[in-house]
Amino acid sequence: MTGVLIVGGSVAGVRTAQRLRAGGYAGSITIVDRERHLPYDRPPLSKDVLLADEPVFPSLLTAEEAENLRLELALGVAATSLDVTEREVGLSDGRSLGYQEALVVATGARARTSPWPGVLDVRCWEDAVNLRTALRRARSVLVIGAGFIGAEVASAARGLGLEVHLIDIAEVPMARHFGAEIGALFADLHRRHGVNTHFGATLDEIAERGGRFRARLGDGTEIAADVAVAGLGTELNTEWLTGSGLAVDSGVVCDAGGRAQNATDVYAVGDTARWWHPARKLLLRSEHWTSAVEQAGVVAHNILNQESPREHLSLDYVWSNQHDWKIQIAGTPGTGAHHLVQDGDRFAVLWARDDDELGGVLTVNWPQVAVQGRRSLAAGQPMSRLAEHLAGRLTPSVPGPIAYGA
């Protein structure tokens, strides 16, 4: 029996434990995680780990820190069930672990597993290290999926001097996030850096023969590569909650303070949480690092201060490094009305909701505007106001292709 049981050694789970201790919680805290490693950060797996001369384990919590915070770690064991009435979590080793005050669901999401034998994924530390080793032995790589993970792997491979083929079924990568026009800028980025792009293509066959992968696309194109890696999106780690009575619908449905529906002492944080946003009047789920950290602070506060709960008001923020682009995204970019401002090789895109309120900001190599955009989002300012401010300093472009170079 433990005071607070946190299932998941994700950044959201670890930060919840740390914030509980910082807030004065004196009871026992246990973190359960399916991986045998100490908790570690995920974003570097498709970025820094692949490019580093010597990969550094992206630790979130050392053994010494866990000891100093009096955290019990149950590693290498997965949660398999939850009994809300008995306040017990079933574990994969046959044990059950009870909790007295609160359960925090922080099991996050996992990379969707490749259905093709031999094709690599980037799901965990071992995957990233294995891919890093494979890339250094290869001359060519085939990347399946041009989302953030696939794009970052393709970028890293080009940085290592490899021939890269990037396949995606979408005609325009990133279009579902940013619309076709802005997505086309991402497609052009890859081509400018020597990536062989195959967008709007189906993968009819891929197999490993003689130490190389042979792929055939729907249009008959054949590709040979030394390494193949897939970035096919994510799946939520919520199967263990089946039959628990919790409302699970594209995540654990929560109130604005992270408390799960149908349970007074169960909370969810991070990728797994689908919480009520009081300002936007809808349920939201975010797979972003900063949102996970912010949720952890809210949930820790609410466990400690149930008479004065806080609400989590999301301002999503995510970053990605692709080739020579440092991409920063805040808020909720959409496919609707937007304003594009460029200044040489850097640019910003502003999205507006129906009432002209700023809804999302994307910047490339423009950190000052990224900071300004986040402040404008937090203040609920109109998109037109930020656009006018930028126009006062720069020459705004009409939406269209970016002219690269000075």
C-alpha positions in Angstrom: 0.0 0.0 0.0 1.3 3.5 -0.9 -0.1 6.9 -0.4 0.1 8.1 -4.0 0.5 5.6 -6.8 1.8 7.0 -10.1 1.5 4.6 -13.0 4.0 5.6 -15.7 7.5 7.0 -15.5 6.8 9.6 -18.2 7.8 13.2 -17.8 4.2 13.8 -16.5 4.5 11.1 -13.9 7.9 12.1 -12.7 7.0 15.8 -12.5 3.9 14.9 -10.5 6.0 13.1 -7.9 8.5 16.0 -7.7 5.7 18.6 -7.4 4.0 16.6 -4.6 7.2 16.6 -2.6 7.9 20.3 -3.4 4.3 21.0 -2.1 5.0 19.3 1.2 3.4 15.9 0.7 4.9 13.6 3.3 3.2 10.3 2.5 4.7 7.5 0.4 4.9 7.8 -3.4 5.4 4.9 -5.7 6.1 5.1 -9.5 5.4 2.0 -11.6 6.8 1.8 -15.1 7.0 -1.0 -17.6 10.6 -0.2 -18.6 13.5 -1.4 -16.6 15.4 1.8 -17.0 15.1 4.8 -14.7 12.6 7.3 -16.1 13.9 9.1 -19.2 12.9 11.9 -21.6 11.4 10.9 -25.0 11.9 13.9 -27.3 15.7 13.4 -27.7 15.3 9.9 -29.0 14.6 11.1 -32.5 16.8 14.1 -32.3 20.0 14.4 -30.2 20.5 10.6 -29.6 20.7 9.9 -33.3 23.3 12.6 -34.0 25.5 12.5 -30.9 29.0 11.1 -31.1 28.3 9.3 -27.9 24.6 9.1 -26.9 23.7 10.4 -23.5 20.9 8.7 -21.6 18.2 11.5 -21.3 17.5 10.9 -17.7 14.4 12.4 -15.9 15.3 11.0 -12.5 18.5 9.5 -11.1 18.6 6.9 -8.4 20.0 9.4 -6.0 17.2 11.9 -6.8 14.6 9.2 -6.2 16.2 8.3 -2.9 16.4 12.0 -1.8 12.7 12.4 -2.7 11.8 9.1 -1.0 10.2 7.7 -4.1 9.7 4.0 -4.5 10.3 2.8 -8.0 8.8 -0.4 -9.4 10.6 -0.7 -12.7 10.2 -3.4 -15.4 6.6 -4.1 -14.4 3.5 -3.0 -16.2 0.0 -2.2 -14.9 -2.5 -4.6 -16.2 -5.8 -3.7 -14.4 -7.4 -1.2 -12.1 -10.0 -1.8 -9.4 -11.2 1.7 -8.4 -13.5 0.4 -5.6 -10.6 -1.5 -3.9 -8.0 1.1 -4.9 -5.7 -1.5 -6.4 -3.7 -1.8 -9.5 -2.8 -5.2 -10.9 0.7 -5.7 -12.1 2.2 -7.9 -14.8 4.3 -9.9 -12.3 1.1 -11.1 -10.6 1.2 -8.6 -7.7 -1.4 -6.0 -6.8 -0.4 -2.6 -5.5 -2.9 -0.5 -3.5 -3.1 3.3 -2.9 -4.6 5.3 -0.1 -4.9 8.8 -1.3 -4.6 9.1 -5.1 -3.8 7.2 -8.3 -2.2 9.2 -11.1 -2.4 7.7 -14.6 0.7 8.8 -16.5 1.2 5.8 -18.9 1.3 8.1 -22.0 1.5 6.9 -25.6 3.7 4.6 -27.5 4.9 4.6 -31.1 2.7 2.5 -33.3 4.6 -0.7 -34.0 5.8 -1.4 -37.5 3.9 -4.2 -39.2 7.0 -5.1 -41.4 9.6 -7.5 -40.1 13.0 -5.9 -39.7 11.7 -2.3 -40.1 12.9 -0.3 -37.0 10.8 1.9 -34.7 11.7 4.7 -32.3 9.7 3.6 -29.3 12.2 3.6 -26.5 15.9 4.1 -25.5 17.0 0.8 -27.0 15.2 1.5 -30.3 17.0 4.9 -30.6 20.4 3.4 -29.8 19.8 0.5 -32.3 18.8 3.0 -35.0 21.8 5.2 -34.3 24.1 2.2 -34.7 22.3 1.1 -37.9 22.5 4.5 -39.4 26.3 4.7 -38.9 26.8 1.4 -40.7 24.5 2.4 -43.6 24.7 4.3 -46.8 20.9 4.7 -47.4 17.7 4.7 -45.3 14.0 4.4 -46.1 11.8 6.3 -43.7 8.1 5.5 -43.7 5.9 8.3 -42.5 6.6 12.1 -42.7 5.2 13.2 -39.4 7.4 14.7 -36.8 9.2 11.5 -35.9 9.8 10.5 -39.5 10.9 14.0 -40.5 13.3 14.2 -37.6 14.8 10.8 -38.5 15.1 11.8 -42.1 16.8 15.0 -41.1 19.3 13.2 -38.8 20.1 10.7 -41.6 20.8 13.4 -44.1 23.0 15.1 -41.4 25.0 11.9 -41.3 25.4 12.0 -45.1 23.1 9.1 -46.0 20.9 8.8 -49.0 17.3 9.2 -47.7 13.9 8.2 -49.1 10.9 9.6 -47.3 7.5 8.0 -47.9 4.1 9.2 -46.8 0.6 8.4 -48.0 -0.4 12.1 -47.7 0.1 14.3 -50.8 1.4 17.0 -48.6 3.2 16.2 -45.3 2.0 18.0 -42.2 -1.1 19.2 -44.1 -3.4 17.7 -41.4 -1.6 19.9 -38.8 -1.1 23.1 -40.7 -3.0 23.0 -44.0 -1.7 22.1 -47.5 0.0 25.5 -48.2 2.1 25.4 -45.0 2.6 21.7 -45.3 4.1 22.3 -48.8 6.9 24.3 -47.1 7.9 21.2 -45.1 7.9 19.1 -48.3 10.2 21.7 -49.9 12.5 21.7 -46.9 13.2 18.0 -47.3 13.8 18.3 -51.0 16.2 21.2 -50.6 18.2 19.1 -48.3 18.5 16.2 -50.7 15.8 13.9 -49.4 14.1 11.8 -52.0 10.4 12.4 -51.3 7.6 10.0 -52.2 4.4 11.8 -51.0 1.0 10.6 -51.9 2.5 7.2 -52.3 1.3 3.8 -51.0 3.7 1.1 -49.8 2.7 -2.1 -51.6 5.6 -4.3 -50.4 8.7 -4.1 -48.3 11.0 -7.0 -47.4 14.6 -7.6 -46.3 16.7 -9.6 -48.7 20.4 -10.1 -48.5 20.8 -7.5 -45.8 19.0 -4.8 -47.7 15.4 -3.7 -47.8 13.5 -3.7 -51.1 10.3 -1.6 -51.3 7.8 -1.3 -54.0 5.4 1.7 -54.1 1.9 1.8 -55.6 3.1 3.6 -58.7 5.7 0.9 -59.4 8.7 2.8 -58.0 11.2 0.5 -56.4 13.5 1.6 -53.6 16.5 -0.2 -52.1 17.9 0.9 -48.7 20.3 -0.5 -46.0 18.0 0.6 -43.2 14.2 1.0 -43.0 12.5 2.9 -40.1 8.8 3.7 -39.5 7.2 6.6 -37.9 3.5 5.7 -38.0 2.1 7.8 -35.2 1.2 6.8 -31.6 -1.2 4.6 -29.6 -2.4 5.4 -26.1 -1.3 3.1 -23.3 -4.8 2.8 -21.8 -5.6 -0.9 -22.4 -5.0 -1.7 -18.7 -7.9 0.6 -17.8 -10.4 -1.6 -19.6 -13.2 -2.7 -17.1 -12.1 -0.1 -14.5 -15.2 2.0 -14.9 -13.2 5.1 -15.9 -14.4 7.0 -18.9 -11.8 6.4 -21.6 -12.5 8.0 -24.9 -9.3 9.0 -26.8 -7.7 9.4 -23.4 -8.9 9.3 -19.8 -11.8 11.9 -19.6 -11.0 14.4 -16.8 -12.4 17.6 -15.4 -10.4 20.8 -15.8 -8.2 19.9 -12.8 -7.2 16.5 -14.1 -9.5 14.4 -12.0 -11.0 11.4 -13.9 -14.7 11.1 -14.4 -16.3 8.4 -12.3 -13.6 8.4 -9.6 -12.8 10.9 -6.9 -9.2 9.9 -6.3 -7.9 9.1 -9.8 -6.2 11.7 -11.9 -4.6 11.6 -15.4 -1.6 13.6 -16.7 0.3 13.8 -20.0 -0.6 12.1 -23.3 -3.2 9.9 -21.6 -5.3 12.8 -20.2 -8.2 14.2 -22.0 -9.3 17.2 -19.9 -12.0 19.8 -20.0 -10.8 23.2 -21.2 -13.0 25.7 -19.4 -12.2 28.6 -21.8 -12.7 26.7 -25.0 -15.6 24.6 -23.6 -14.4 21.2 -25.0 -12.3 18.2 -24.1 -8.7 18.4 -25.2 -5.8 16.0 -25.3 -2.2 17.0 -25.9 0.9 15.0 -26.6 3.3 17.8 -25.9 6.1 17.9 -23.3 5.3 21.3 -21.9 1.6 20.5 -21.5 2.5 17.3 -19.6 4.7 19.3 -17.2 2.0 21.9 -16.6 -0.6 19.3 -16.0 1.6 17.6 -13.5 1.8 20.8 -11.5 -2.0 21.2 -11.5 -2.6 17.6 -10.5 -0.1 17.7 -7.7 -1.6 20.9 -6.3 -5.1 19.4 -6.5 -4.1 16.2 -4.6 -2.7 18.4 -1.9 -5.4 21.1 -1.9 -8.7 19.4 -2.7 -10.6 22.4 -1.2 -9.0 24.9 -3.6 -8.4 23.0 -6.9 -6.7 24.6 -9.9 -7.7 24.3 -13.5 -5.3 23.5 -16.3 -5.5 26.1 -19.1 -3.5 24.6 -21.9 -1.2 26.6 -24.0 0.4 23.8 -26.0 4.0 24.2 -27.1 6.2 21.8 -29.0 9.5 22.1 -30.9 11.2 20.1 -33.7 14.6 20.2 -35.3 14.4 19.4 -39.0 17.5 20.0 -41.2 18.3 23.7 -40.8 14.9 24.6 -39.3 14.3 25.2 -35.6 10.5 24.8 -35.5 8.5 26.1 -32.6 4.7 25.7 -32.4 2.4 27.2 -29.8 -1.4 27.0 -29.3 -3.5 25.1 -31.8 -2.5 25.7 -35.4 -5.3 24.9 -37.8 -6.2 24.7 -41.4 -8.2 27.9 -41.6 -7.4 31.6 -41.8 -3.8 32.3 -41.4 -1.2 35.0 -41.9 2.3 34.4 -43.1 5.2 36.7 -42.3 8.7 36.1 -43.6 12.1 37.6 -43.0 14.7 36.0 -45.2 15.2 32.4 -44.1 12.9 32.7 -41.1 9.2 33.0 -41.0 6.1 32.9 -38.8 2.6 31.7 -39.4 -0.3 33.0 -37.3 -3.7 31.2 -37.2 -7.0 32.8 -36.0 -10.1 31.3 -34.6 -13.5 32.5 -36.0 -13.5 35.5 -33.7 -10.0 36.6 -34.8 -8.6 35.4 -31.5 -5.1 34.1 -32.0 -5.3 30.4 -32.0 -1.8 29.1 -33.0 1.6 30.2 -33.9 4.4 28.5 -35.9 7.8 29.9 -36.2 10.9 28.8 -38.0 14.3 30.1 -36.9 12.6 33.0 -35.2 12.7 32.6 -31.4 11.8 36.2 -30.6 8.5 35.8 -32.4 7.9 32.4 -30.8 8.1 34.0 -27.4 5.9 36.9 -28.4 3.4 34.6 -29.9 3.1 32.5 -26.7 2.6 35.7 -24.7 -0.1 36.9 -27.2 -1.8 33.5 -26.9 -1.8 33.6 -23.1 -3.3 37.1 -23.2 -6.1 36.1 -25.7 -5.1 38.8 -28.1 -6.5 39.0 -31.7 -4.4 37.5 -34.4 -4.7 40.7 -36.4 -2.9 42.7 -33.6 0.1 40.4 -33.6 0.2 40.5 -37.4 0.1 44.2 -37.4 2.9 44.4 -34.9 5.1 42.2 -37.0 4.1 44.1 -40.2 5.4 47.3 -38.5 8.9 45.8 -38.4 8.9 43.6 -41.4 7.4 43.2 -44.8 4.6 40.6 -44.6 4.1 38.2 -47.5 0.9 37.0 -49.0 0.4 33.3 -48.4 2.5 31.4 -50.8 5.9 29.7 -51.3 8.7 30.9 -49.2 11.5 32.6 -51.1 14.6 31.2 -49.4 17.8 33.2 -49.1 18.5 36.8 -48.3 
